């Protein structure tokens, strides 16, 4: 019973991810795209954690931690590149 | 009893994710979209991970989930601030009705 509920939550989150991806494709400025990518990263962390609950595998949580780190690094790097014109 | 709490928290988290996505589509400029996206990050992801902490009880997995919650609450506020700061310094178009004269003379 609870497994089907978790799968339904996963499907809802994936549909919302596609809505954010459409905003990232449409978005008029670069900052809109960057903000949509940021939300997609957060949603992916939530989806990975729910999937770890569906399959009863604990190692998906390590994947979620690393994905959160990389998503934050991506946002900071792209914002710094747009602000100063170079990464280093 | 525990399942009811899990279902309520997870539905609330999905609701906040949906509201954040709706705000990302409906708001007119970059700065108000940043307002919607931070709600989506903190409340949505926080409530969903909190429901999973309630479900798995006292274990190493719930400790990892609490670590993810703390990390996301730290980093997403920082990322939204960096995005807004970059948009302001690059001179991205603001909504015409924005009252920036209130804040003139403070800060700097």
Backbone of each chain as ProteinMPNN parsed JSONL, in Angstrom:
{"seq_chain_A": "XXXXXXXXXXXXXXXXXXXXXXXXXXXXXXXXXXXXXXXXXXXXXXXXXXXXXXXXXXXXXXXXXXXXXXXXXXXXXXXXXXXXXXXX", "coords_chain_A": {"N_chain_A": [[0.833, -1.208, 0.0], [1.852, 1.306, 0.917], [4.024, 1.42, -0.77], [2.958, 1.824, -3.338], [1.933, 4.363, -2.949], [4.316, 5.846, -2.576], [5.424, 5.501, -5.11], [3.548, 6.919, -6.609], [4.009, 9.523, -5.63], [6.592, 9.848, -6.641], [6.04, 9.863, -9.421], [4.495, 12.199, -9.614], [6.406, 14.118, -8.833], [8.233, 13.823, -10.916], [6.704, 14.707, -13.1], [6.425, 17.408, -12.362], [9.09, 18.11, -12.564], [9.436, 18.02, -15.334], [7.847, 20.212, -16.017], [9.379, 22.301, -14.894], [11.604, 22.006, -16.513], [10.614, 22.805, -18.962], [10.293, 25.531, -18.411], [12.998, 26.168, -18.167], [13.763, 25.833, -20.788], [12.214, 27.737, -22.129], [12.56, 30.175, -20.784], [13.146, 33.696, -20.615], [15.53, 35.118, -19.847], [18.986, 34.473, -18.838], [19.145, 34.052, -16.115], [16.639, 33.087, -15.341], [16.697, 30.549, -16.474], [18.808, 29.444, -14.995], [17.725, 29.446, -12.42], [15.584, 27.663, -12.753], [17.042, 25.331, -13.28], [18.246, 25.001, -10.813], [16.025, 24.391, -9.174], [15.329, 21.977, -10.37], [17.501, 20.395, -9.62], [17.124, 20.232, -6.798], [14.655, 18.879, -6.741], [15.431, 16.483, -7.877], [17.076, 15.417, -5.884], [15.117, 14.924, -3.905], [13.552, 13.022, -5.292], [15.39, 10.905, -5.587], [15.723, 10.164, -2.909], [13.106, 9.28, -2.244], [12.931, 7.095, -3.964], [14.904, 5.473, -2.883], [13.526, 4.727, -0.633], [11.473, 3.236, -1.764], [12.791, 1.008, -2.893], [14.119, 0.013, -0.69], [16.905, 0.43, -0.334], [19.847, 1.541, 1.091], [22.014, 2.834, 0.014], [21.368, 4.661, -1.936], [21.026, 7.052, -0.664], [23.565, 8.121, -0.237], [24.186, 8.739, -2.869], [22.317, 10.787, -3.204], [23.314, 12.749, -1.435], [25.775, 13.397, -2.695], [24.753, 14.337, -5.095], [23.376, 16.629, -4.288], [25.545, 18.218, -3.454], [26.901, 18.571, -5.954], [24.975, 19.897, -7.47], [24.691, 22.351, -6.11], [27.266, 23.364, -6.512], [27.277, 23.669, -9.294], [25.359, 25.726, -9.683], [26.603, 27.898, -8.349], [28.963, 28.129, -9.846], [28.055, 28.753, -12.468], [26.734, 31.182, -11.966], [28.882, 32.748, -11.092], [30.409, 32.778, -13.407], [28.695, 34.203, -15.127], [28.729, 36.634, -13.85], [31.388, 37.618, -13.574], [32.711, 36.868, -15.888], [34.698, 34.977, -16.105], [35.875, 31.804, -14.848], [37.936, 31.379, -12.997]], "CA_chain_A": [[0.0, 0.0, 0.0], [2.704, 2.503, 0.983], [4.922, 1.447, -1.928], [2.245, 2.471, -4.442], [1.867, 5.805, -2.644], [5.627, 6.448, -2.861], [5.59, 5.56, -6.568], [2.726, 8.032, -7.087], [4.729, 10.763, -5.331], [7.691, 9.922, -7.617], [5.511, 10.254, -10.727], [4.109, 13.618, -9.52], [7.621, 14.944, -8.827], [8.839, 13.796, -12.259], [5.901, 15.6, -13.942], [6.802, 18.786, -12.024], [10.427, 18.339, -13.117], [9.311, 18.366, -16.758], [7.345, 21.589, -16.087], [10.531, 23.182, -14.668], [12.497, 21.927, -17.662], [10.026, 23.661, -19.993], [10.658, 26.908, -18.069], [14.413, 26.347, -18.489], [13.903, 25.951, -22.25], [11.533, 28.935, -22.613], [12.933, 31.343, -20.003], [13.691, 34.767, -21.447], [16.9, 35.507, -19.495], [19.83, 33.373, -18.358], [18.899, 33.821, -14.693], [15.466, 32.218, -15.236], [17.143, 29.178, -16.757], [19.634, 28.98, -13.876], [16.831, 29.178, -11.29], [14.859, 26.423, -13.048], [17.976, 24.212, -13.105], [18.42, 24.854, -9.365], [14.86, 23.665, -8.656], [15.398, 20.601, -10.865], [18.455, 19.687, -8.763], [16.496, 19.927, -5.508], [13.633, 17.855, -6.943], [16.092, 15.207, -8.118], [17.475, 14.888, -4.574], [13.917, 14.369, -3.268], [13.139, 11.805, -6.016], [16.325, 9.818, -5.266], [15.44, 9.695, -1.545], [11.86, 8.506, -2.256], [13.216, 5.821, -4.629], [15.609, 4.641, -1.906], [12.498, 4.172, 0.259], [10.704, 2.225, -2.501], [13.571, -0.208, -3.077], [14.778, -0.345, 0.57], [18.359, 0.421, -0.499], [20.343, 2.721, 1.79], [23.135, 3.529, -0.636], [20.867, 5.769, -2.742], [21.139, 8.306, 0.108], [24.893, 8.677, -0.536], [24.058, 9.36, -4.191], [21.579, 12.041, -3.023], [24.229, 13.723, -0.828], [26.729, 13.858, -3.709], [24.023, 15.12, -6.097], [23.111, 17.955, -3.712], [26.816, 18.954, -3.528], [27.233, 18.945, -7.323], [23.982, 20.866, -7.923], [25.066, 23.646, -5.538], [28.496, 23.818, -7.173], [26.913, 24.106, -10.644], [24.715, 27.038, -9.62], [27.581, 28.926, -7.987], [29.924, 28.31, -10.93], [27.433, 29.47, -13.588], [26.485, 32.565, -11.554], [30.162, 33.471, -11.091], [30.812, 32.995, -14.794], [27.885, 35.273, -15.71], [28.992, 37.908, -13.181], [32.733, 38.133, -13.772], [33.207, 36.576, -17.215], [35.624, 33.859, -16.112], [35.619, 30.935, -13.695], [39.006, 31.401, -12.005]], "C_chain_A": [[0.868, 1.26, 0.0], [3.637, 2.594, -0.21], [4.262, 2.122, -3.127], [2.134, 3.968, -4.214], [3.195, 6.5, -2.959], [5.88, 6.534, -4.356], [4.752, 6.693, -7.166], [3.379, 9.376, -6.832], [5.885, 10.961, -6.302], [7.182, 10.406, -8.966], [5.114, 11.731, -10.713], [5.341, 14.516, -9.567], [8.281, 14.966, -10.202], [8.057, 14.693, -13.216], [6.243, 17.064, -13.653], [8.194, 19.121, -12.544], [10.363, 18.695, -14.595], [8.749, 19.777, -16.924], [8.48, 22.582, -15.884], [11.462, 23.175, -15.869], [11.96, 22.762, -18.833], [10.32, 25.128, -19.7], [12.13, 27.167, -18.391], [14.623, 26.464, -19.987], [13.323, 27.261, -22.742], [12.197, 30.204, -22.104], [13.617, 32.458, -20.746], [15.136, 35.136, -21.106], [17.668, 34.295, -18.969], [19.544, 33.048, -16.902], [17.671, 32.949, -14.472], [15.847, 30.756, -15.465], [17.923, 28.617, -15.579], [18.764, 28.639, -12.664], [16.031, 27.899, -11.507], [15.762, 25.204, -12.872], [18.214, 23.934, -11.633], [17.267, 24.065, -8.757], [14.886, 22.215, -9.118], [16.378, 19.778, -10.018], [17.859, 19.302, -7.424], [15.461, 18.816, -5.649], [14.268, 16.501, -7.18], [16.579, 14.583, -6.819], [16.283, 14.249, -3.867], [13.49, 13.071, -3.935], [14.057, 10.641, -5.671], [16.042, 9.279, -3.866], [14.163, 8.862, -1.507], [12.098, 7.143, -2.91], [14.005, 4.89, -3.713], [14.639, 4.029, -0.901], [11.694, 3.082, -0.43], [11.474, 0.909, -2.562], [14.259, -0.707, -1.812], [16.293, -0.485, 0.432], [18.913, 1.681, 0.129], [21.38, 3.487, 0.988], [22.682, 4.617, -1.597], [21.009, 7.103, -2.008], [22.507, 8.945, -0.092], [24.892, 9.372, -1.893], [23.354, 10.715, -4.06], [22.47, 13.119, -2.419], [25.176, 14.3, -1.881], [26.017, 14.708, -4.762], [23.703, 16.516, -5.58], [24.364, 18.82, -3.775], [27.076, 19.459, -4.942], [26.262, 19.998, -7.854], [24.296, 22.265, -7.402], [26.288, 24.227, -6.246], [28.212, 24.342, -8.58], [26.312, 25.509, -10.621], [25.722, 28.139, -9.33], [28.534, 29.203, -9.139], [29.312, 29.096, -12.086], [27.166, 30.922, -13.214], [27.778, 33.368, -11.544], [30.643, 33.745, -12.505], [30.013, 34.127, -15.424], [28.236, 36.625, -15.104], [30.363, 38.477, -13.535], [33.298, 37.816, -15.153], [34.23, 35.478, -17.279], [35.39, 33.04, -14.853], [36.68, 31.067, -12.62], [39.613, 32.79, -11.864]], "O_chain_A": [[0.659, 2.167, -0.805], [4.01, 3.689, -0.63], [4.9, 2.89, -3.847], [2.228, 4.756, -5.155], [3.215, 7.591, -3.529], [6.47, 7.502, -4.836], [5.183, 7.353, -8.111], [3.33, 10.269, -7.677], [6.146, 12.08, -6.743], [7.807, 11.26, -9.594], [5.363, 12.445, -11.684], [5.341, 15.544, -10.244], [8.825, 15.989, -10.618], [8.654, 15.368, -14.053], [6.341, 17.872, -14.576], [8.464, 20.261, -12.921], [11.114, 19.545, -15.072], [9.124, 20.477, -17.865], [8.563, 23.585, -16.593], [12.045, 24.203, -16.215], [12.728, 23.348, -19.595], [10.571, 25.901, -20.626], [12.481, 28.26, -18.837], [15.564, 27.126, -20.424], [13.862, 27.856, -23.675], [12.385, 31.171, -22.843], [14.591, 32.204, -21.455], [15.905, 35.444, -22.017], [17.092, 33.242, -18.695], [19.683, 31.897, -16.487], [17.641, 32.155, -13.531], [15.392, 29.855, -14.759], [17.736, 27.462, -15.198], [19.028, 27.663, -11.962], [15.817, 27.133, -10.568], [15.32, 24.167, -12.378], [18.366, 22.78, -11.233], [17.483, 23.179, -7.93], [14.516, 21.316, -8.363], [16.122, 18.609, -9.73], [18.056, 18.181, -6.954], [15.38, 17.923, -4.806], [13.734, 15.478, -6.749], [16.512, 13.365, -6.653], [16.407, 13.166, -3.296], [13.108, 12.12, -3.254], [13.59, 9.518, -5.481], [16.11, 8.069, -3.648], [14.12, 7.843, -0.818], [11.534, 6.141, -2.469], [13.816, 3.674, -3.745], [14.888, 2.944, -0.375], [11.274, 2.117, 0.209], [10.917, -0.162, -2.323], [14.919, -1.746, -1.845], [16.895, -1.395, 1.003], [18.509, 2.783, -0.242], [21.61, 4.669, 1.248], [23.501, 5.422, -2.04], [21.102, 8.156, -2.639], [22.616, 10.171, -0.118], [25.495, 10.431, -2.068], [23.739, 11.681, -4.72], [22.402, 14.277, -2.831], [25.365, 15.513, -1.965], [26.584, 15.676, -5.27], [23.749, 17.484, -6.339], [24.288, 20.004, -4.104], [27.427, 20.623, -5.132], [26.663, 20.891, -8.599], [24.188, 23.247, -8.137], [26.341, 25.421, -6.542], [28.813, 25.323, -9.019], [26.687, 26.372, -11.415], [25.709, 29.186, -9.976], [28.883, 30.355, -9.398], [29.951, 29.996, -12.632], [27.347, 31.812, -14.044], [27.787, 34.534, -11.938], [31.211, 34.801, -12.783], [30.569, 34.93, -16.174], [28.067, 37.655, -15.756], [30.494, 39.678, -13.77], [34.279, 38.438, -15.561], [34.617, 35.064, -18.372], [34.778, 33.522, -13.9], [36.376, 30.889, -11.44], [40.531, 32.984, -11.066]]}, "seq_chain_B": "XXXXXXXXXXXXXXXXXXXXXXXXXXXXXXXXXXXXXXXXXXXXXXXXXXXXXXXXXXXXXXXXXXXXXXXXXXXXXXXXXXXXXXXXXXXXXXXXXXXXXXXXXXXX", "coords_chain_B": {"N_chain_B": [[-0.717, 4.504, 12.348], [1.755, 5.828, 12.188], [2.02, 5.784, 9.453], [0.036, 7.538, 8.621], [1.009, 10.055, 9.386], [3.296, 10.097, 7.777], [2.125, 10.12, 5.205], [0.704, 12.556, 5.265], [2.791, 14.465, 5.599], [4.28, 13.992, 3.265], [2.486, 14.538, 1.179], [2.101, 17.252, 1.703], [4.686, 18.226, 1.154], [4.904, 17.654, -1.603], [2.857, 19.303, -2.482], [3.976, 21.843, -1.906], [6.147, 21.8, -3.674], [4.707, 21.802, -6.082], [3.473, 24.309, -5.916], [5.724, 25.963, -5.988], [6.658, 25.457, -8.585], [4.466, 26.401, -10.025], [4.625, 29.121, -9.329], [7.049, 29.693, -10.539], [6.243, 29.626, -13.166], [4.241, 31.611, -13.325], [5.015, 34.107, -12.278], [6.237, 37.472, -12.993], [8.947, 38.55, -13.315], [12.579, 38.116, -12.812], [13.259, 38.404, -10.092], [10.958, 38.06, -8.539], [10.412, 35.464, -9.257], [12.521, 34.193, -8.018], [11.692, 34.41, -5.389], [9.536, 32.556, -5.354], [10.896, 30.188, -5.966], [12.609, 29.658, -3.814], [10.862, 29.003, -1.738], [9.891, 26.6, -2.724], [12.249, 25.05, -2.631], [13.106, 24.97, 0.171], [10.782, 24.332, 1.83], [9.413, 22.252, 0.374], [11.362, 20.16, -0.219], [12.322, 19.842, 2.387], [10.027, 18.952, 3.851], [9.395, 16.542, 2.534], [11.727, 14.998, 2.975], [11.64, 14.965, 5.744], [9.363, 13.451, 6.219], [10.335, 10.993, 5.408], [12.278, 10.576, 7.328], [10.626, 10.219, 9.547], [9.442, 7.82, 8.783], [11.575, 5.917, 8.631], [12.566, 5.912, 11.171], [14.817, 5.662, 14.012], [17.846, 5.576, 12.836], [20.823, 4.909, 10.843], [20.242, 5.703, 8.268], [18.266, 7.666, 8.595], [19.786, 9.576, 9.851], [21.469, 10.32, 7.743], [19.535, 11.439, 6.072], [18.746, 13.66, 7.6], [21.12, 15.046, 7.481], [21.151, 15.682, 4.74], [18.913, 17.388, 4.683], [19.796, 19.563, 6.298], [21.985, 20.407, 4.763], [20.741, 21.18, 2.367], [19.097, 23.25, 3.26], [21.062, 25.074, 3.968], [22.471, 25.519, 1.496], [20.633, 26.202, -0.564], [19.484, 28.642, 0.06], [21.779, 30.207, -0.086], [22.398, 29.876, -2.824], [20.158, 31.05, -4.053], [20.487, 33.67, -3.182], [22.893, 34.313, -4.475], [22.087, 34.129, -7.146], [20.145, 36.209, -7.272], [21.778, 38.401, -6.638], [23.589, 38.41, -8.789], [21.775, 38.886, -10.892], [20.897, 41.439, -10.215], [23.287, 42.958, -10.37], [23.976, 42.636, -13.038], [22.014, 44.059, -14.218], [19.422, 43.091, -14.922], [16.069, 43.149, -16.301], [13.621, 44.709, -14.272], [10.377, 44.534, -12.726], [8.019, 47.09, -13.594], [6.573, 48.256, -11.541], [8.052, 47.933, -9.233], [9.123, 49.012, -6.051], [11.826, 50.474, -5.598], [12.764, 52.751, -4.408], [12.292, 52.83, -1.73], [14.358, 51.509, -0.479], [16.551, 52.997, -1.016], [19.637, 54.494, -0.133], [19.967, 52.958, 2.123], [22.088, 50.314, 3.263], [24.576, 49.613, 0.889]], "CA_chain_B": [[-0.577, 5.874, 12.882], [2.954, 6.429, 11.61], [1.79, 5.935, 8.008], [-0.78, 8.732, 8.376], [1.916, 11.209, 9.466], [4.151, 10.061, 6.585], [1.341, 10.53, 4.032], [0.392, 13.993, 5.354], [4.004, 15.259, 5.352], [4.748, 13.868, 1.883], [1.562, 15.286, 0.326], [2.39, 18.679, 1.892], [5.908, 18.543, 0.421], [4.601, 17.685, -3.036], [2.068, 20.521, -2.711], [4.848, 23.016, -1.981], [6.874, 21.718, -4.944], [3.803, 22.225, -7.158], [3.284, 25.763, -5.828], [6.952, 26.602, -6.462], [6.683, 25.379, -10.05], [3.444, 27.331, -10.519], [5.173, 30.47, -9.211], [8.09, 29.846, -11.567], [5.601, 29.885, -14.453], [3.28, 32.699, -13.357], [5.529, 35.402, -11.858], [6.656, 38.196, -14.197], [10.365, 38.831, -13.55], [13.53, 37.198, -12.191], [13.358, 38.533, -8.639], [9.791, 37.419, -7.919], [10.549, 34.02, -9.451], [13.422, 33.721, -6.963], [10.844, 34.276, -4.202], [8.791, 31.296, -5.411], [11.76, 29.01, -6.039], [13.179, 29.322, -2.51], [9.824, 28.273, -0.993], [9.901, 25.249, -3.27], [13.412, 24.307, -2.158], [13.199, 24.703, 1.61], [9.624, 23.643, 2.402], [9.102, 21.016, -0.319], [12.356, 19.12, 0.027], [12.382, 19.619, 3.833], [8.902, 18.143, 4.33], [9.483, 15.177, 2.0], [12.778, 14.261, 3.684], [11.197, 14.781, 7.132], [8.445, 12.309, 6.246], [11.106, 9.75, 5.342], [12.908, 10.393, 8.645], [9.589, 9.645, 10.406], [9.179, 6.427, 8.405], [12.665, 4.973, 8.898], [12.859, 5.857, 12.597], [16.129, 6.048, 14.516], [18.846, 4.705, 12.21], [21.86, 5.645, 10.109], [19.616, 6.29, 7.077], [17.596, 8.921, 8.961], [20.851, 10.558, 10.101], [21.884, 10.839, 6.436], [18.472, 12.327, 5.574], [18.842, 14.933, 8.332], [22.297, 15.732, 6.917], [20.739, 16.266, 3.455], [18.032, 18.524, 4.967], [20.613, 20.696, 6.74], [22.8, 20.898, 3.655], [19.893, 21.873, 1.388], [18.672, 24.527, 3.84], [22.18, 26.02, 3.868], [22.98, 25.868, 0.172], [19.688, 26.774, -1.505], [19.38, 30.068, 0.351], [22.978, 30.83, -0.649], [22.316, 29.896, -4.282], [19.162, 32.049, -4.456], [21.092, 34.986, -2.98], [23.893, 34.537, -5.531], [21.352, 34.371, -8.395], [19.577, 37.55, -7.214], [22.875, 39.371, -6.666], [24.083, 38.48, -10.164], [20.759, 39.528, -11.737], [20.868, 42.875, -9.906], [24.5, 43.627, -10.846], [23.989, 42.631, -14.499], [20.972, 44.94, -14.702], [18.293, 42.407, -15.547], [14.88, 44.006, -16.215], [12.773, 44.557, -13.104], [9.001, 44.932, -12.996], [7.965, 48.551, -13.544], [5.955, 48.713, -10.299], [8.883, 47.636, -8.075], [9.405, 50.263, -5.355], [13.191, 50.423, -5.087], [13.138, 53.985, -3.716], [12.201, 52.622, -0.285], [15.614, 50.998, 0.047], [17.677, 53.825, -1.432], [20.299, 55.114, 1.0], [20.358, 51.945, 3.102], [23.049, 49.353, 2.713], [25.781, 50.051, 0.165]], "C_chain_B": [[0.629, 6.574, 12.251], [2.76, 6.688, 10.12], [0.984, 7.193, 7.71], [0.091, 9.99, 8.407], [2.794, 11.287, 8.226], [3.395, 10.576, 5.365], [1.062, 12.033, 4.072], [1.625, 14.835, 5.024], [4.41, 15.191, 3.883], [3.818, 14.595, 0.908], [1.795, 16.79, 0.478], [3.651, 19.088, 1.141], [5.687, 18.611, -1.067], [3.775, 18.907, -3.404], [2.969, 21.753, -2.811], [5.723, 23.003, -3.224], [6.001, 22.209, -6.099], [3.601, 23.735, -7.127], [4.528, 26.505, -6.287], [7.045, 26.587, -7.976], [5.655, 26.311, -10.67], [3.939, 28.774, -10.442], [6.257, 30.727, -10.236], [7.47, 30.136, -12.923], [4.834, 31.187, -14.466], [3.876, 34.064, -13.023], [6.223, 36.123, -13.013], [8.161, 38.38, -14.384], [11.247, 37.948, -12.671], [13.427, 37.218, -10.667], [12.148, 37.931, -7.932], [9.793, 35.913, -8.158], [11.507, 33.432, -8.42], [12.663, 33.538, -5.657], [10.106, 32.945, -4.208], [9.727, 30.095, -5.322], [12.368, 28.66, -4.688], [12.156, 28.631, -1.617], [9.819, 26.817, -1.391], [11.055, 24.438, -2.687], [13.298, 23.96, -0.683], [12.02, 23.882, 2.101], [9.36, 22.308, 1.719], [10.073, 19.904, 0.013], [12.447, 18.815, 1.52], [11.26, 18.728, 4.319], [8.983, 16.709, 3.808], [10.553, 14.363, 2.733], [12.393, 14.031, 5.136], [10.223, 13.615, 7.242], [9.218, 10.993, 6.162], [11.89, 9.483, 6.613], [11.906, 9.761, 9.608], [9.388, 8.169, 10.079], [10.309, 5.497, 8.817], [13.128, 5.0, 10.353], [14.281, 6.259, 12.939], [17.175, 5.117, 13.94], [19.872, 5.571, 11.493], [21.273, 6.336, 8.883], [18.943, 7.608, 7.431], [18.619, 9.99, 9.309], [21.338, 11.17, 8.79], [20.833, 11.792, 5.871], [18.502, 13.669, 6.287], [20.021, 15.752, 7.833], [21.936, 16.401, 5.593], [19.842, 17.475, 3.684], [18.843, 19.758, 5.369], [21.426, 21.284, 5.605], [21.96, 21.68, 2.656], [19.409, 23.202, 1.952], [19.802, 25.548, 3.832], [22.39, 26.483, 2.435], [21.941, 26.528, -0.716], [19.43, 28.242, -1.231], [20.577, 30.822, -0.227], [22.894, 30.941, -2.164], [21.306, 30.932, -4.759], [19.705, 33.456, -4.27], [22.105, 35.311, -4.067], [23.195, 34.846, -6.857], [20.773, 35.784, -8.402], [20.626, 38.637, -7.303], [23.418, 39.535, -8.078], [23.082, 39.185, -11.076], [20.705, 41.022, -11.484], [22.086, 43.588, -10.483], [24.572, 43.654, -12.364], [22.893, 43.514, -15.074], [19.864, 44.244, -15.449], [17.027, 43.22, -15.333], [14.01, 43.658, -15.01], [11.361, 44.973, -13.497], [8.865, 46.437, -12.772], [7.432, 49.061, -12.198], [6.819, 48.471, -9.071], [9.322, 48.924, -7.399], [10.803, 50.214, -4.763], [13.566, 51.669, -4.304], [13.027, 53.844, -2.207], [13.568, 52.29, 0.285], [16.792, 51.872, -0.335], [18.295, 54.495, -0.199], [20.594, 54.16, 2.128], [21.405, 51.049, 2.471], [24.233, 50.026, 2.073], [27.012, 49.661, 0.956]], "O_chain_B": [[0.554, 7.731, 11.838], [3.261, 7.675, 9.581], [1.2, 7.846, 6.689], [-0.06, 10.878, 7.569], [3.022, 12.366, 7.678], [3.928, 11.363, 4.583], [1.166, 12.713, 3.051], [1.534, 15.8, 4.266], [4.835, 16.193, 3.308], [4.277, 15.194, -0.064], [1.7, 17.53, -0.501], [3.697, 20.169, 0.554], [6.205, 19.504, -1.737], [3.947, 19.487, -4.477], [2.771, 22.605, -3.677], [6.021, 24.059, -3.78], [6.468, 22.93, -6.981], [3.561, 24.379, -8.176], [4.42, 27.563, -6.908], [7.455, 27.572, -8.589], [5.911, 26.936, -11.699], [3.711, 29.563, -11.36], [6.381, 31.838, -10.751], [8.082, 30.811, -13.75], [4.763, 31.834, -15.512], [3.323, 35.086, -13.429], [6.744, 35.472, -13.918], [8.623, 38.369, -15.525], [10.749, 37.138, -11.889], [13.498, 36.17, -10.024], [12.284, 37.356, -6.851], [9.24, 35.16, -7.357], [11.327, 32.293, -7.991], [12.954, 32.615, -4.896], [10.05, 32.269, -3.181], [9.4, 29.098, -4.679], [12.624, 27.485, -4.423], [12.52, 27.766, -0.821], [9.754, 25.919, -0.551], [10.875, 23.285, -2.294], [13.382, 22.789, -0.314], [12.217, 22.839, 2.725], [9.108, 21.316, 2.403], [9.672, 18.833, 0.469], [12.629, 17.658, 1.897], [11.502, 17.828, 5.123], [8.68, 15.765, 4.538], [10.336, 13.199, 3.072], [12.771, 13.013, 5.716], [10.24, 12.875, 8.225], [8.819, 9.996, 6.763], [12.149, 8.33, 6.959], [12.263, 8.882, 10.392], [9.187, 7.355, 10.979], [10.048, 4.397, 9.305], [13.984, 4.205, 10.741], [14.885, 7.087, 12.257], [17.392, 4.018, 14.45], [19.804, 6.8, 11.528], [21.728, 7.411, 8.491], [19.028, 8.569, 6.667], [18.372, 11.177, 9.095], [21.591, 12.372, 8.713], [21.166, 12.814, 5.272], [18.306, 14.709, 5.658], [19.955, 16.98, 7.763], [22.345, 17.532, 5.332], [19.968, 18.48, 2.984], [18.617, 20.855, 4.857], [21.55, 22.503, 5.485], [22.393, 22.716, 2.152], [19.315, 24.185, 1.215], [19.554, 26.747, 3.704], [22.478, 27.682, 2.172], [22.307, 27.348, -1.558], [19.185, 29.014, -2.158], [20.435, 31.913, -0.78], [23.269, 31.965, -2.736], [21.547, 31.621, -5.75], [19.434, 34.342, -5.081], [22.176, 36.448, -4.534], [23.642, 35.713, -7.608], [20.882, 36.492, -9.403], [20.419, 39.664, -7.948], [23.68, 40.653, -8.522], [23.471, 39.983, -11.93], [20.492, 41.801, -12.413], [21.962, 44.687, -11.023], [25.155, 44.574, -12.937], [22.835, 43.707, -16.288], [19.405, 44.727, -16.484], [16.895, 43.907, -14.32], [13.702, 42.494, -14.755], [11.169, 45.681, -14.486], [9.504, 47.001, -11.883], [7.786, 50.156, -11.761], [6.383, 48.769, -7.958], [9.83, 49.831, -8.059], [10.966, 49.948, -3.572], [14.578, 51.668, -3.602], [13.602, 54.645, -1.471], [13.913, 52.722, 1.385], [17.932, 51.533, -0.014], [17.581, 54.999, 0.668], [21.383, 54.486, 3.015], [21.572, 51.049, 1.252], [24.832, 50.923, 2.665], [28.133, 49.934, 0.527]]}, "name": "protein", "num_of_chains": 2, "seq": "XXXXXXXXXXXXXXXXXXXXXXXXXXXXXXXXXXXXXXXXXXXXXXXXXXXXXXXXXXXXXXXXXXXXXXXXXXXXXXXXXXXXXXXXXXXXXXXXXXXXXXXXXXXXXXXXXXXXXXXXXXXXXXXXXXXXXXXXXXXXXXXXXXXXXXXXXXXXXXXXXXXXXXXXXXXXXXXXXXXXXXXXXXXXXXXXXXXX"}
